[in-house]
Amino acid sequence: MERKIGIGIFIFAIALTVRFFCGVYHHDEFPETHFFVKHRPIWKWTFHSPLGMSDSGIEELSKEEQIEQQYFNEFVRNQGLSR
């Protein structure tokens, strides 16, 4: 019984670690989805760019879209992904 509890805790810890340190992003130019490792832990799993490849500025987006764009920039674009 103790062994099953230990295995369950181990699997839960692995799943939690993957959730915090891995994610997927939708490429801002091509219709592709990519798996990546995050540089810091965050609960967010999927990342996308509301701006995409448009020439618009971040100021023109709603508050929620601005936050999403900042996350995309920090975790994807500034890390050298989505090029």
C-alpha positions, 0 to 999 in steps of 0.5 A: 500500500505504501508503495502505491502511494509513493508511486502516485506521489512521484507521478503527481510530482512529475506531472506538476513539474512538466506543467510548470516548466513545459508549454506549447506555442502557436507560431505567429506566422505559420499554422504550427504548434511547437512544444518548448521548455520554459525558462521559468515556472509558470502555470500557463500552458499555451502561448499565442501572439494576438498581434501575429505578424501585423504592424499594429502596436501592443497599445491597440490591443485590449488589456487581456490581449496585451498580457497575452502578447507580453507572455508570448514575447517573454517566453517565446520570442525573447528566447529565440523561438518563433523565428 
